[in-house]
């Protein structure tokens, strides 16, 4: 039996049960719904495809950021749907997620996987494309306590960016520590989770909020 890939909405709900924070959002199934959700959340918003068949949304041109008004929301909805159909003609589309445009911060990633030798492990590093380019990540075997989570943050080469350099005050390190422990807890309790990615998460001086999530379940 094939493993099950959860879409972004399902993945978010799964993680929220363990206390992971996400921005306000809703799923639109047409242009009018996209506008109504965006108005309720408040512009600017991010819009992205909801589909289990689209793993890398940016490659499919299925994400639009900084959508500023009703006209842009309608245009973004149409372009996202069209782009996905061109990218993968048989993709099953569940809608377009309209999400609060996150406060600018430092992008980080918290991921997890079930290693055949070590069991559940959690990784941490800079998020977005930086994790793929720099591969600057730390890893620990679950369960992860506070001291280990703090060590994970200090271990990455770019940790000074998080702590604050050249006059910048840095980000809420405690929020990152807390999120690492929450994902460790999830992996310990949900033994059907094979892989999990929270990328990007936006770290600011006051908080840590996830903008996207992906989970693969064992079936």
VENUR-V964070 format. One record per backbone hydrogen bond with DSSP energy under -1.0 kcal/mol. NH is the residue of the N-H (numbers start at 1). CO is the residue of the C=O. If there is no record, write none. Layout:
NH;CO
NH;CO
//
This chain:
4;217
6;215
11;7
12;8
13;9
14;10
15;11
16;12
17;13
18;15
19;16
20;15
23;210
26;98
28;96
34;30
35;31
36;32
37;33
38;34
39;35
40;36
41;37
42;38
45;67
46;99
47;64
48;97
49;62
50;95
60;56
61;58
62;57
64;47
67;45
73;69
74;70
75;71
76;72
77;73
78;74
79;75
80;76
81;77
82;78
83;79
84;80
85;81
86;82
87;83
88;84
91;88
94;50
96;28
97;48
98;26
99;46
100;24
101;44
106;203
108;201
109;125
110;198
111;123
112;196
113;121
114;194
115;119
119;115
121;113
122;140
123;111
124;138
125;109
127;107
130;127
133;129
134;130
137;135
138;124
140;122
142;120
149;145
150;146
151;147
152;148
153;149
154;150
155;151
159;156
161;158
163;159
164;160
168;165
171;162
172;204
173;171
176;172
177;173
178;174
179;175
180;176
181;177
182;178
183;179
184;180
185;181
186;182
187;183
188;184
189;185
190;186
193;190
194;216
195;216
196;112
197;214
198;110
201;108
202;209
203;106
204;207
209;202
210;21
211;200
214;197
216;195
217;4
218;192
//
